[in-house]
């Protein structure tokens, strides 16, 4: 038996942010970061909502902490809005989702992603950091009511952010496609998300703005897939390493994904091969298609100027091995491991660490 649901209303296209006013809200609580406050995007979003009363929480930082979410929750409760809006990347959306969840108020929640990566605008996930460990929160109540995909917000994206967020989309799609919870519907979204993002990312990175909505939609489709199918070891290790060394999530996914594919291939090879063929990588035999998938991701990683090892990402290999026990433990305890197609044992995590760490 399979079950698939998406309660989130998705609105996409140029100027889509203007539809906030149709929600009929009177009191807006807007969660964003200092950049969007400074650029004026937060104020424009508030104006688009047509709310008479507005409060803006603009303290979001990358890898938001439990303490920051608690501060925002208290502010949200005190303001008592009828609409909560998250404006920003995955960190802003995750922080806002956690705040809205813990505040337990009666309001609509709208997510407006400004990067094409996390898919948080349609997922049951939120990631908070505590004591150098990233903790995924997973609950259906975390899923936003509305996702607004406005292509006007994608025009000035930095190249590095396009690359990092783009590899997050690819990792979401690949892991959802082979996850233990995958089904017919999630496979459709994951396959289309992967194929679209893989094809469009080089052009977006090169500055072709007309393809960016395509990558944006791919991020949302990948989110719809993984929130129900699950993720896997790539994300579990990315959370573990990111919490400890503060490397951007997308960069870690780019480093880890090819190695994770190699480790999972003997149980998920057929599905990896399907994904490779759907994306135009060919391969008459499954083993060749899996090799093409891994090599294709490695070539794309180089084309997007992303690091190949943790050392290239600025992480001292000696620090990795000093903390290997904690890294392995955090990865194995991460909820994403539960849906990895292969059981995640200690030696498997260490084998991937050996491959991706780099030279001392």
Rosetta silent file (secondary structure, phi, psi, omega in degrees, C-alpha in Angstrom):
SEQUENCE: XXXXXXXXXXXXXXXXXXXXXXXXXXXXXXXXXXXXXXXXXXXXXXXXXXXXXXXXXXXXXXXXXXXXXXXXXXXXXXXXXXXXXXXXXXXXXXXXXXXXXXXXXXXXXXXXXXXXXXXXXXXXXXXXXXXXXXXXXXXXXXXXXXXXXXXXXXXXXXXXXXXXXXXXXXXXXXXXXXXXXXXXXXXXXXXXXXXXXXXXXXXXXXXXXXXXXXXXXXXXXXXXXXXXXXXXXXXXXXXXXXXXXXXXXXXXXXXXXXXXXXXXXXXXXXXXXXXXXXXXXXXXXXXXXXXXXXXXXXXXXXXXXXXXXXXXXXXXXXXXXXXXXXXXXXXXXXXXXXXXXXXXXXXXXXXXXXXXXXXX
SCORE:     score description
SCORE:     0.000 S_00000001
   1 L     0.000  136.196  177.803    0.000    0.000    0.000 S_00000001
   2 L  -118.384  148.865  176.102    1.251    3.488   -0.879 S_00000001
   3 L  -133.840  135.033  178.072    0.187    6.858    0.462 S_00000001
   4 L  -141.032  133.534  178.410    1.015   10.259   -0.989 S_00000001
   5 L  -146.283  149.144  173.786   -0.222   13.683    0.095 S_00000001
   6 L  -144.351   98.946 -177.534    0.699   17.308   -0.473 S_00000001
   7 L   -78.706  -13.979 -173.631   -1.304   19.800    1.524 S_00000001
   8 L   -76.374  127.560  172.487    0.868   22.698    0.349 S_00000001
   9 E   -81.076  126.680 -175.432   -0.587   25.023   -2.265 S_00000001
  10 E  -110.301  123.876  179.437    2.206   25.850   -4.723 S_00000001
  11 E  -120.518  124.435 -176.082    2.214   29.169   -6.601 S_00000001
  12 E  -133.852  156.631  177.090    5.025   29.795   -9.085 S_00000001
  13 L   125.995  172.677  178.621    6.153   32.359  -11.619 S_00000001
  14 L   -64.085  133.144  177.676    7.308   35.958  -11.898 S_00000001
  15 L    75.782   12.602 -176.420    5.653   38.196   -9.330 S_00000001
  16 H   -60.888  -24.082 -179.002    4.115   35.261   -7.436 S_00000001
  17 H   -60.871  -22.971 -179.385    4.832   37.006   -4.139 S_00000001
  18 H   -64.199  -19.214 -178.702    1.921   39.352   -4.891 S_00000001
  19 H   -73.418   -8.780  175.762   -0.496   36.505   -4.109 S_00000001
  20 H   -55.303  -36.010 -177.803    0.254   36.896   -0.397 S_00000001
  21 H   -64.585  -22.825 -178.554   -2.420   39.571   -0.307 S_00000001
  22 H   -78.013   -6.681 -179.038   -5.081   37.070   -1.365 S_00000001
  23 H   -77.207  -11.915  174.978   -4.652   35.109    1.870 S_00000001
  24 L    70.662   23.572 -178.499   -6.787   37.678    3.689 S_00000001
  25 L   -82.366  156.760  178.258   -4.474   38.003    6.706 S_00000001
  26 L  -116.217  -26.958 -177.721   -4.394   41.019    9.009 S_00000001
  27 E  -127.422  115.346 -175.516   -1.397   40.310   11.244 S_00000001
  28 E  -107.910  131.430  169.873    1.864   39.134    9.661 S_00000001
  29 E  -113.005  111.810 -174.189    4.880   37.641   11.430 S_00000001
  30 E  -105.393  127.135  179.388    7.744   37.554    8.920 S_00000001
  31 E  -109.860  123.849 -177.793   10.852   35.435    9.528 S_00000001
  32 E  -154.287 -167.890  179.234   13.937   36.296    7.484 S_00000001
  33 E  -119.126  169.889 -175.914   17.636   37.121    7.739 S_00000001
  34 H   -58.967  -30.953 -179.148   19.547   40.426    7.950 S_00000001
  35 H   -61.307  -47.593 -177.164   20.347   40.390    4.210 S_00000001
  36 H   -74.192  -22.878  172.495   16.719   40.528    3.116 S_00000001
  37 H   -69.587  -43.345 -177.792   15.968   43.143    5.746 S_00000001
  38 H   -70.421  -36.306 -176.673   18.788   45.294    4.414 S_00000001
  39 H   -76.152  -15.482 -177.903   17.904   44.749    0.747 S_00000001
  40 L    94.134   -6.007 -179.384   14.298   45.786    1.243 S_00000001
  41 H   -64.320  -34.736  178.958   12.876   42.393    0.211 S_00000001
  42 H   -64.828  -43.001  179.605   11.411   41.879    3.680 S_00000001
  43 H   -66.474  -38.095  178.193    9.572   45.195    3.524 S_00000001
  44 H   -66.294  -35.694  177.138    8.287   44.436    0.011 S_00000001
  45 H   -66.469  -42.725  177.852    7.022   41.084    1.209 S_00000001
  46 H   -60.725  -42.282  178.834    5.244   42.726    4.113 S_00000001
  47 H   -64.358  -39.054 -179.633    3.613   45.209    1.735 S_00000001
  48 H   -64.424  -27.753 -178.877    2.505   42.410   -0.595 S_00000001
  49 H   -71.637  -20.482 -177.937    0.701   40.707    2.295 S_00000001
  50 L    59.994   26.141  179.016   -1.562   43.786    2.746 S_00000001
  51 L   -82.250  142.249  179.067   -1.505   43.163    6.498 S_00000001
  52 L   -75.108  -34.431 -178.155   -2.272   46.081    8.807 S_00000001
  53 E  -120.646  130.012 -175.880    0.068   44.845   11.549 S_00000001
  54 E  -134.753  135.932  169.169    3.518   43.430   10.824 S_00000001
  55 E  -127.504  134.176 -178.022    6.366   42.146   12.955 S_00000001
  56 E  -114.870  124.375  173.671    9.657   41.108   11.378 S_00000001
  57 E  -103.700  106.219 -171.149   12.060   38.654   12.996 S_00000001
  58 E  -115.649   32.342 -175.799   15.302   39.121   11.041 S_00000001
  59 E   -98.930    6.347 -175.466   17.864   37.290   13.183 S_00000001
  60 E   -64.183  134.050  176.260   18.120   34.071   11.165 S_00000001
  61 L  -124.164  162.387  175.377   21.668   32.855   10.558 S_00000001
  62 L   -56.057  144.958 -177.269   22.966   29.793    8.680 S_00000001
  63 L    53.909   63.285 -175.790   22.441   26.591   10.665 S_00000001
  64 L   -59.320  142.882 -175.448   19.867   28.131   13.041 S_00000001
  65 E   -93.297  163.983  174.685   20.181   27.035   16.634 S_00000001
  66 H   -59.601  -38.408 -178.765   17.610   25.736   19.094 S_00000001
  67 H   -64.702  -40.674  178.446   18.175   28.901   21.137 S_00000001
  68 H   -64.924  -42.684  178.701   17.382   31.158   18.158 S_00000001
  69 H   -63.017  -36.856  178.808   14.202   29.207   17.414 S_00000001
  70 H   -66.333  -40.222  177.709   13.158   29.521   21.070 S_00000001
  71 H   -62.679  -44.691  179.311   13.663   33.288   20.967 S_00000001
  72 H   -65.989  -36.438  178.261   11.591   33.536   17.802 S_00000001
  73 H   -60.785  -42.659  178.978    8.879   31.297   19.230 S_00000001
  74 H   -63.503  -41.262  178.219    8.462   33.636   22.197 S_00000001
  75 H   -64.159  -42.416 -178.462    8.206   36.637   19.865 S_00000001
  76 H   -63.666  -45.641  179.239    5.681   34.861   17.658 S_00000001
  77 H   -60.143  -42.276 -177.521    3.470   33.879   20.591 S_00000001
  78 H   -66.467  -34.224 -177.699    3.498   37.416   21.959 S_00000001
  79 H   -79.814  -30.989  178.606    2.522   38.919   18.582 S_00000001
  80 L    54.032   65.404 -179.129   -0.249   36.368   17.877 S_00000001
  81 L   -80.093  170.930  167.830   -0.394   36.662   14.043 S_00000001
  82 L  -109.968   -0.988  174.907   -2.838   35.051   11.649 S_00000001
  83 E  -144.642  127.848  173.076   -0.107   34.596    9.004 S_00000001
  84 E  -112.289  130.250  179.992    3.507   33.449    9.409 S_00000001
  85 E  -125.231  133.049  172.558    5.806   33.886    6.390 S_00000001
  86 E  -104.675  126.594  178.674    9.336   32.579    5.929 S_00000001
  87 E  -122.924  115.505  178.845   11.455   34.508    3.418 S_00000001
  88 E   147.314 -161.522  178.809   14.902   33.163    2.586 S_00000001
  89 L   -84.726 -161.450 -177.264   16.821   29.955    2.077 S_00000001
  90 H   -59.022  -35.227 -178.666   16.574   26.685    3.956 S_00000001
  91 H   -64.911  -44.683  178.899   17.770   28.199    7.223 S_00000001
  92 H   -64.232  -43.573 -179.170   15.031   30.844    7.292 S_00000001
  93 H   -67.563  -42.817  179.613   12.339   28.345    6.367 S_00000001
  94 H   -63.451  -42.579 -179.768   13.516   25.718    8.863 S_00000001
  95 H   -63.478  -45.999 -179.391   13.758   28.263   11.664 S_00000001
  96 H   -64.280  -40.426  179.543   10.297   29.677   10.913 S_00000001
  97 H   -62.770  -43.136  178.734    8.771   26.207   10.665 S_00000001
  98 H   -64.430  -41.550  179.375   10.191   25.220   14.044 S_00000001
  99 H   -62.378  -46.850 -179.703    8.973   28.473   15.606 S_00000001
 100 H   -63.893  -36.728  179.663    5.465   28.064   14.203 S_00000001
 101 H   -64.914  -47.581 -176.196    5.394   24.428   15.321 S_00000001
 102 H   -76.967  -25.175  179.131    6.403   25.141   18.908 S_00000001
 103 H   -72.804  -26.609  174.711    4.241   28.262   19.225 S_00000001
 104 L    55.986   43.191  179.534    1.125   26.147   18.470 S_00000001
 105 L   -95.473  178.018  179.066   -0.926   29.087   17.218 S_00000001
 106 L  -105.929   92.205 -177.133   -3.828   29.324   14.811 S_00000001
 107 L  -154.545  161.767  171.182   -2.361   30.790   11.627 S_00000001
 108 E   -85.549  151.659  179.209   -1.500   30.037    8.042 S_00000001
 109 E  -123.196  124.370  178.398    2.120   29.403    7.182 S_00000001
 110 E  -120.828  134.940  178.868    3.624   30.494    3.851 S_00000001
 111 E  -113.154  131.122  179.086    7.187   29.757    2.700 S_00000001
 112 E  -122.071   93.217 -178.874    8.953   31.881    0.092 S_00000001
 113 E   -72.502  139.265  178.207   12.275   30.245   -0.865 S_00000001
 114 L  -110.907   -1.221  173.221   14.959   32.541   -2.262 S_00000001
 115 L  -128.859  158.741 -176.240   17.385   29.722   -3.092 S_00000001
 116 L  -108.574   83.090 -175.909   16.778   26.573   -5.115 S_00000001
 117 L  -157.143  -64.383 -166.130   17.878   23.771   -2.854 S_00000001
 118 L   -68.408  -31.276 -174.920   16.322   22.742    0.434 S_00000001
 119 L    69.402    9.457 -175.019   12.747   22.099   -0.715 S_00000001
 120 H   -60.354  -19.091 -178.626   11.735   23.058    2.819 S_00000001
 121 H   -66.362  -13.216 -179.655    8.720   24.912    1.415 S_00000001
 122 H  -131.889   12.838 -173.540    6.903   21.578    0.946 S_00000001
 123 L  -108.656  165.991  175.412    8.496   19.244    3.511 S_00000001
 124 L   -92.900   13.526 -174.455    7.793   17.895    6.979 S_00000001
 125 E  -107.319  148.123  165.422   11.439   18.580    7.922 S_00000001
 126 E  -146.446  140.380 -177.365   13.203   21.372    9.808 S_00000001
 127 E  -113.295  123.007  173.972   16.867   21.307   10.868 S_00000001
 128 E  -121.151  149.361 -179.053   18.079   22.966   14.071 S_00000001
 129 E  -106.985  136.507  176.676   21.601   22.899   15.487 S_00000001
 130 E  -147.099  126.590  179.581   22.443   22.268   19.144 S_00000001
 131 L    52.338   46.472  176.457   25.890   21.607   20.635 S_00000001
 132 L    65.420   19.768  176.279   27.473   21.252   17.176 S_00000001
 133 E  -125.347  132.290  176.406   24.947   18.606   16.118 S_00000001
 134 E   -86.085  127.408 -177.320   22.228   19.138   13.502 S_00000001
 135 E  -113.629  112.698  175.404   18.902   17.736   14.647 S_00000001
 136 E   -75.314  127.820  169.440   16.207   17.054   12.028 S_00000001
 137 E   -95.059  134.164 -178.110   12.681   17.668   13.256 S_00000001
 138 E  -132.820  115.145  179.909   10.146   15.574   11.359 S_00000001
 139 L  -162.406  139.360 -178.706    6.412   16.122   11.725 S_00000001
 140 H   -61.006  -25.508  179.866    3.547   16.577    9.269 S_00000001
 141 H   -71.715   -9.795  177.766    2.588   19.782   11.086 S_00000001
 142 H   -81.673  -12.362 -176.014    5.830   21.353    9.860 S_00000001
 143 L   -73.961  126.124 -178.675    4.659   21.322    6.247 S_00000001
 144 L   -62.878  156.328  175.990    3.725   24.865    5.048 S_00000001
 145 L   -78.773  -34.269 -176.108    0.225   25.690    3.838 S_00000001
 146 E  -136.028  136.373  171.625    1.504   27.747    0.908 S_00000001
 147 E  -118.915  124.766 -178.887    4.759   27.725   -1.088 S_00000001
 148 E  -111.742  113.075 -177.267    5.442   30.781   -3.256 S_00000001
 149 E  -105.280   91.250 -174.670    8.086   30.225   -5.948 S_00000001
 150 L   -99.100  113.301 -177.740    8.789   33.695   -7.311 S_00000001
 151 H   -66.275  -19.804  177.905   11.365   33.730  -10.115 S_00000001
 152 H   -64.165  -23.223 -179.163   11.974   37.457   -9.541 S_00000001
 153 H   -82.336   -2.643 -174.261   13.820   36.505   -6.336 S_00000001
 154 H  -105.061    2.967 -169.659   16.329   34.379   -8.278 S_00000001
 155 L   -71.061  -32.768 -173.363   17.840   37.010  -10.548 S_00000001
 156 L  -114.405   32.580 -178.651   20.915   37.962   -8.499 S_00000001
 157 L   -67.386  133.463  174.730   21.912   34.631   -6.956 S_00000001
 158 L   -64.827  147.591 -177.283   25.678   34.262   -6.306 S_00000001
 159 H   -59.704  -40.836 -179.749   27.316   31.514   -8.371 S_00000001
 160 H   -61.697  -38.344  179.651   28.510   29.663   -5.287 S_00000001
 161 H   -70.146  -36.782  175.713   24.999   29.539   -3.877 S_00000001
 162 H   -59.360  -44.307 -177.997   23.592   28.248   -7.187 S_00000001
 163 H   -66.932  -49.890 -176.666   26.132   25.413   -7.105 S_00000001
 164 H   -64.541  -48.065 -179.993   25.703   24.462   -3.451 S_00000001
 165 H   -65.128  -36.186  179.555   21.914   24.629   -3.445 S_00000001
 166 H   -62.416  -39.751  178.755   21.798   22.804   -6.763 S_00000001
 167 H   -71.244  -24.971  173.186   23.715   19.840   -5.387 S_00000001
 168 H   -64.857  -41.831  176.659   21.279   19.750   -2.475 S_00000001
 169 H   -59.073  -48.558 -178.634   18.478   19.286   -5.027 S_00000001
 170 H   -60.881  -42.728  179.748   20.392   16.453   -6.708 S_00000001
 171 H   -65.712  -41.131  176.704   21.108   14.750   -3.385 S_00000001
 172 H   -58.705  -46.218 -176.551   17.461   15.026   -2.329 S_00000001
 173 H   -67.094  -46.149 -179.108   16.305   13.499   -5.603 S_00000001
 174 H   -62.207  -46.824 -176.324   18.881   10.691   -5.674 S_00000001
 175 H   -69.609  -38.274  177.911   18.318    9.697   -2.044 S_00000001
 176 H   -63.943  -36.215 -175.695   14.520    9.875   -2.301 S_00000001
 177 H   -65.922  -31.971 -177.961   14.570    7.691   -5.427 S_00000001
 178 H  -107.806    3.174 -176.286   16.339    4.806   -3.662 S_00000001
 179 L   -66.510  156.900 -179.167   14.979    5.370   -0.129 S_00000001
 180 L   -61.377  -28.621 -178.505   13.128    2.617    1.695 S_00000001
 181 L   -91.290    8.093 -176.958    9.924    4.679    1.622 S_00000001
 182 L   -66.149  147.164  178.158   10.003    5.335   -2.132 S_00000001
 183 L  -146.705 -173.611 -175.551    6.882    4.627   -4.166 S_00000001
 184 H   -57.315  -47.652 -177.029    5.363    5.304   -7.558 S_00000001
 185 H   -69.771  -44.915 -179.290    4.490    8.949   -6.867 S_00000001
 186 H   -65.288  -34.946  177.687    7.716    9.875   -5.084 S_00000001
 187 H   -62.129  -39.919  178.880    9.723    8.233   -7.867 S_00000001
 188 H   -60.397  -46.807 -179.483    8.000   10.431  -10.456 S_00000001
 189 H   -68.291  -42.527 -178.163    8.863   13.616   -8.590 S_00000001
 190 H   -64.866  -42.905 -178.726   12.411   12.497   -7.728 S_00000001
 191 H   -65.326  -44.118  179.861   13.217   11.438  -11.276 S_00000001
 192 H   -67.484  -39.429  178.854   11.899   14.651  -12.838 S_00000001
 193 H   -61.726  -45.545 -178.955   13.637   16.770  -10.191 S_00000001
 194 H   -64.642  -48.708 -177.408   16.979   15.078  -10.788 S_00000001
 195 H   -61.432  -43.435 -178.853   16.772   15.209  -14.579 S_00000001
 196 H   -65.296  -47.693 -177.602   15.680   18.863  -14.611 S_00000001
 197 H   -67.174  -42.576 -178.859   18.279   20.064  -12.126 S_00000001
 198 H   -60.833  -38.221 -178.528   21.124   18.050  -13.668 S_00000001
 199 H   -76.035  -36.002 -171.386   20.368   19.513  -17.093 S_00000001
 200 H   -93.510  -20.204 -174.902   19.782   23.131  -16.024 S_00000001
 201 H   -59.894  -44.129  179.062   22.396   23.717  -13.326 S_00000001
 202 H   -58.563  -40.484  179.531   25.354   24.413  -15.651 S_00000001
 203 H   -67.735  -41.818  178.041   23.342   27.060  -17.525 S_00000001
 204 H   -62.294  -43.263  178.923   22.096   28.663  -14.312 S_00000001
 205 H   -62.372  -35.022 -179.503   25.640   28.713  -12.942 S_00000001
 206 L   -76.929   -6.640  175.260   26.851   30.332  -16.167 S_00000001
 207 L   109.581    5.388  179.307   24.372   33.177  -15.698 S_00000001
 208 L   -81.057   99.271 -172.871   21.347   32.164  -17.779 S_00000001
 209 H   -70.315  -22.111 -176.176   18.550   33.494  -15.598 S_00000001
 210 H   -69.037  -16.001  179.958   15.752   32.075  -17.746 S_00000001
 211 H   -95.059   -4.012 -170.956   16.482   28.520  -16.485 S_00000001
 212 H   -70.255  -31.800  176.257   16.435   29.370  -12.793 S_00000001
 213 H   -65.702  -31.956  177.510   12.715   28.830  -12.264 S_00000001
 214 H   -62.328  -43.339  177.681   13.233   25.322  -13.694 S_00000001
 215 H   -68.247  -37.349  178.391   15.806   24.561  -10.987 S_00000001
 216 H   -59.827  -45.931  178.632   13.527   26.207   -8.398 S_00000001
 217 H   -66.855  -35.087  177.028   10.673   23.899   -9.373 S_00000001
 218 H   -62.721  -40.004  178.060   13.053   20.927   -9.311 S_00000001
 219 H   -60.544  -41.856  179.897   13.971   21.773   -5.717 S_00000001
 220 H   -67.689  -42.543  178.190   10.294   21.757   -4.773 S_00000001
 221 H   -62.611  -40.864  177.741    9.644   18.467   -6.575 S_00000001
 222 H   -63.209  -37.996  176.664   12.629   16.875   -4.828 S_00000001
 223 H   -63.307  -41.593  178.059   11.239   18.128   -1.517 S_00000001
 224 H   -62.871  -32.526  179.153    7.854   16.565   -2.283 S_00000001
 225 H   -73.819  -52.542 -171.663    9.641   13.278   -2.986 S_00000001
 226 H   -75.009  -24.725 -179.649   11.941   13.063    0.019 S_00000001
 227 H   -65.854  -20.601  179.189    9.484   14.293    2.632 S_00000001
 228 H  -111.253  -29.697  179.032    7.514   11.094    2.004 S_00000001
 229 H   -85.067  -31.327 -174.272   10.119    8.646    0.683 S_00000001
 230 L   102.351  174.757  177.963   12.897    9.613    3.100 S_00000001
 231 L  -118.265 -143.951 -176.694   16.561   10.437    2.554 S_00000001
 232 L  -165.973 -156.981 -171.575   19.722    8.480    3.326 S_00000001
 233 H   -64.856  -33.583  178.893   23.332    8.293    4.394 S_00000001
 234 H   -57.107  -48.170 -178.978   24.492   11.300    2.366 S_00000001
 235 H   -72.382  -34.676  177.449   22.238   13.606    4.360 S_00000001
 236 H   -61.186  -45.407  179.031   22.928   11.861    7.658 S_00000001
 237 H   -71.312  -35.263  177.735   26.671   12.410    7.227 S_00000001
 238 H   -62.915  -41.290  177.186   26.139   15.930    5.892 S_00000001
 239 H   -64.222  -43.432 -178.487   24.191   16.823    9.037 S_00000001
 240 H   -63.480  -49.841 -178.823   26.862   15.244   11.241 S_00000001
 241 H   -70.690  -38.149 -179.893   29.808   16.934    9.520 S_00000001
 242 H   -65.258  -39.703  178.253   28.015   20.242    9.013 S_00000001
 243 H   -64.501  -35.387 -177.111   27.110   20.570   12.660 S_00000001
 244 H   -82.601  -40.548 -171.362   30.694   19.957   13.733 S_00000001
 245 H  -112.499   -1.467  175.221   32.670   21.858   11.077 S_00000001
 246 L    56.400   43.241  171.535   30.158   24.460    9.803 S_00000001
 247 L   -94.338  141.004 -177.674   30.606   23.620    6.129 S_00000001
 248 L   -55.400  139.510 -175.197   27.668   24.554    3.904 S_00000001
 249 H   -57.229  -44.666 -179.105   25.175   21.715    3.528 S_00000001
 250 H   -64.886  -36.305  177.760   25.213   21.715   -0.282 S_00000001
 251 H   -64.555  -41.245  178.601   29.020   21.569   -0.393 S_00000001
 252 H   -65.573  -41.291  177.156   28.982   18.545    1.886 S_00000001
 253 H   -60.935  -39.174  178.833   26.358   16.818   -0.266 S_00000001
 254 H   -63.515  -38.113  179.034   28.529   17.424   -3.330 S_00000001
 255 H   -69.823  -42.376 -169.560   31.507   15.831   -1.585 S_00000001
 256 H   -85.476  -34.716 -167.140   29.584   12.858   -0.167 S_00000001
 257 H   -56.773  -47.694  179.598   27.011   11.877   -2.802 S_00000001
 258 H   -58.636  -38.616 -179.776   29.255    9.999   -5.298 S_00000001
 259 H   -68.999  -39.046  178.659   30.784    7.941   -2.477 S_00000001
 260 H   -64.961  -39.616  177.184   27.387    7.128   -0.963 S_00000001
 261 H   -58.958  -44.367  179.524   26.147    5.955   -4.373 S_00000001
 262 H   -60.441  -40.755 -178.084   29.108    3.560   -4.613 S_00000001
 263 H   -70.824  -36.700 -177.495   28.373    2.125   -1.156 S_00000001
 264 H   -84.480  -11.720 -167.205   24.645    1.674   -1.763 S_00000001
 265 H   -59.956  -32.008 -175.144   24.983    0.410   -5.344 S_00000001
 266 H   -74.187  -12.475  173.852   24.951   -3.318   -4.599 S_00000001
 267 H  -112.573  -19.417 -176.612   21.437   -3.034   -3.114 S_00000001
 268 H  -122.853   17.290 -175.247   20.123   -0.014   -5.077 S_00000001
 269 H   -58.706  -40.038 -177.926   21.978   -0.401   -8.366 S_00000001
 270 H   -61.555  -43.251 -177.471   18.869   -0.980  -10.483 S_00000001
 271 H   -74.096  -37.540  173.757   17.235    2.248   -9.337 S_00000001
 272 H   -58.206  -41.029 -179.797   20.433    4.268   -9.630 S_00000001
 273 H   -64.005  -41.111  176.638   20.691    2.955  -13.196 S_00000001
 274 H   -58.480  -43.241 -178.679   17.111    4.044  -13.936 S_00000001
 275 H   -64.865  -42.590  179.093   17.927    7.532  -12.689 S_00000001
 276 H   -60.499  -45.455 -178.315   21.065    7.724  -14.810 S_00000001
 277 H   -67.182  -39.132  179.747   19.199    6.713  -17.961 S_00000001
 278 H   -62.543  -30.706 -179.598   16.332    9.124  -17.260 S_00000001
 279 L   -89.209    5.572  176.184   18.883   11.959  -17.052 S_00000001
 280 L    83.650   20.065 -178.523   20.426   10.972  -20.385 S_00000001
 281 L   -89.972   -9.039  176.496   23.619    9.383  -19.036 S_00000001
 282 L    70.041 -164.741 -178.475   23.034    6.061  -20.796 S_00000001
 283 L   114.042   99.380 -177.344   24.430    2.700  -19.783 S_00000001
 284 L   -68.027  -39.326  176.048   23.135   -0.549  -21.313 S_00000001
 285 L   -98.343  149.190 -178.295   24.057   -2.575  -18.218 S_00000001
 286 H   -58.770  -40.567 -178.389   23.069   -1.408  -14.745 S_00000001
 287 H   -61.773  -37.567  179.185   26.676   -1.423  -13.522 S_00000001
 288 H   -70.301  -41.303  179.545   27.696    0.882  -16.379 S_00000001
 289 H   -63.242  -39.668  177.597   24.728    3.207  -15.758 S_00000001
 290 H   -64.542  -42.463  176.656   25.593    3.457  -12.058 S_00000001
 291 H   -60.816  -40.910  178.681   29.194    4.272  -12.962 S_00000001
 292 H   -64.744  -37.744  178.164   27.912    6.920  -15.374 S_00000001
 293 H   -62.771  -49.381  179.248   25.720    8.420  -12.642 S_00000001
 294 H   -61.317  -47.348 -178.382   28.614    8.682  -10.220 S_00000001
 295 H   -67.035  -35.781  177.177   30.993   10.047  -12.860 S_00000001
 296 H   -62.689  -39.725  177.953   28.389   12.479  -14.149 S_00000001
 297 H   -68.576  -37.050  177.884   27.974   13.933  -10.671 S_00000001
 298 H   -65.836  -41.922  177.324   31.742   14.202  -10.252 S_00000001
 299 H   -63.950  -42.357  179.309   32.044   16.052  -13.576 S_00000001
 300 H   -64.603  -40.489  177.488   29.212   18.399  -12.634 S_00000001
 301 H   -56.492  -43.554  178.527   30.826   19.019   -9.249 S_00000001
 302 H   -67.290  -40.680 -179.234   34.000   20.135  -11.011 S_00000001
 303 H   -63.153  -31.696 -179.613   32.041   22.265  -13.499 S_00000001
 304 L   -91.816    6.621  177.450   30.363   24.048  -10.589 S_00000001
 305 L    57.072   42.423  176.340   33.724   24.556   -8.822 S_00000001
 306 L   -99.025  152.122 -177.568   32.689   22.618   -5.729 S_00000001
 307 L   -68.172  150.460  178.369   35.228   20.814   -3.506 S_00000001
 308 L   -96.114  -21.335 -179.081   35.923   17.120   -3.993 S_00000001
 309 L  -135.104  165.068  175.487   37.144   16.457   -0.444 S_00000001
 310 L   -63.886  -36.102  178.347   36.624   17.800    3.054 S_00000001
 311 L   -59.888  -43.229  178.384   40.206   19.059    2.980 S_00000001
 312 L   -66.515  -23.206  178.020   39.409   21.157   -0.108 S_00000001
 313 L   -86.652    4.152  175.885   36.375   22.500    1.790 S_00000001
 314 L    94.445   11.142 -179.875   38.668   23.779    4.539 S_00000001
 315 L   -98.061  124.556  179.310   38.291   20.941    7.050 S_00000001
 316 L   -67.335  118.639 -179.917   41.524   19.705    8.619 S_00000001
 317 H   -54.582  -32.845  179.148   41.657   15.916    8.026 S_00000001
 318 H   -65.164  -34.284  177.178   43.281   15.485   11.441 S_00000001
 319 H   -68.351  -33.953  177.576   40.239   17.102   13.058 S_00000001
 320 H   -61.534  -49.039 -175.192   37.980   14.676   11.204 S_00000001
 321 H   -75.346  -25.974  173.363   39.781   11.644   12.562 S_00000001
 322 H   -64.609  -32.261 -176.423   40.093   13.092   16.074 S_00000001
 323 L  -108.263   17.133 -173.528   36.315   13.394   16.097 S_00000001
 324 H   -58.603  -39.496 -179.707   35.509   10.338   13.991 S_00000001
 325 H   -59.826  -45.064  178.737   33.682    8.566   16.802 S_00000001
 326 H   -66.867  -39.750  179.961   31.316   11.505   17.328 S_00000001
 327 H   -61.998  -46.867 -179.481   30.815   11.960   13.579 S_00000001
 328 H   -63.498  -44.999 -178.186   29.915    8.305   13.085 S_00000001
 329 H   -62.057  -46.207 -179.685   27.598    8.251   16.106 S_00000001
 330 H   -63.987  -38.961  178.868   25.738   11.408   15.044 S_00000001
 331 H   -64.744  -44.806 -178.295   25.347   10.100   11.492 S_00000001
 332 H   -67.514  -29.049 -179.873   23.988    6.741   12.626 S_00000001
 333 H   -85.650   -8.935  179.938   21.522    8.407   15.003 S_00000001
 334 L   -67.798  136.467 -179.688   20.267   10.792   12.316 S_00000001
 335 H   -58.117  -25.509 -178.884   16.691    9.941   11.184 S_00000001
 336 H   -62.920  -26.420 -179.364   17.807    9.989    7.545 S_00000001
 337 H   -65.147  -27.815 -175.843   19.710    6.731    8.114 S_00000001
 338 H   -63.028  -28.133 -177.692   16.459    4.872    8.741 S_00000001
 339 H  -104.335    5.638  175.038   15.432    5.191    5.090 S_00000001
 340 L   -64.341  138.900 -175.908   18.847    4.515    3.519 S_00000001
 341 L   -64.254  -23.214  179.249   18.521    1.454    1.246 S_00000001
 342 L  -113.277  138.194  178.263   21.492   -0.224    2.957 S_00000001
 343 L   -59.604  131.870 -174.055   21.765   -0.677    6.718 S_00000001
 344 L   -92.391  102.658  177.542   24.194    1.952    8.013 S_00000001
 345 L  -102.050  164.118 -176.611   26.882    0.297   10.108 S_00000001
 346 H   -51.533  -47.525 -174.899   29.930    1.905   11.709 S_00000001
 347 H   -63.909  -30.802 -178.160   32.380    0.606    9.095 S_00000001
 348 H   -67.598  -43.900  178.520   30.303    2.024    6.238 S_00000001
 349 H   -64.016  -42.551 -179.643   30.435    5.587    7.600 S_00000001
 350 H   -66.017  -36.059  178.272   34.172    5.258    8.243 S_00000001
 351 H   -62.749  -42.225  178.832   34.751    3.918    4.731 S_00000001
 352 H   -68.055  -39.744  177.635   33.071    7.001    3.233 S_00000001
 353 H   -58.853  -41.255  178.741   35.031    9.289    5.570 S_00000001
 354 H   -61.022  -36.826 -176.706   38.250    7.717    4.311 S_00000001
 355 H   -75.674  -34.102 -171.210   37.253    8.393    0.722 S_00000001
 356 H  -102.816   -7.754 -173.459   36.120   12.018    1.192 S_00000001
 357 L   -69.688  -47.066 -175.210   38.451   13.396    3.870 S_00000001
 358 L    98.136  174.500 -175.321   41.511   14.149    1.761 S_00000001
 359 L   -78.495  147.716  176.124   45.165   14.126    2.646 S_00000001
 360 L   -72.140    0.000    0.000   46.563   15.241    5.994 S_00000001
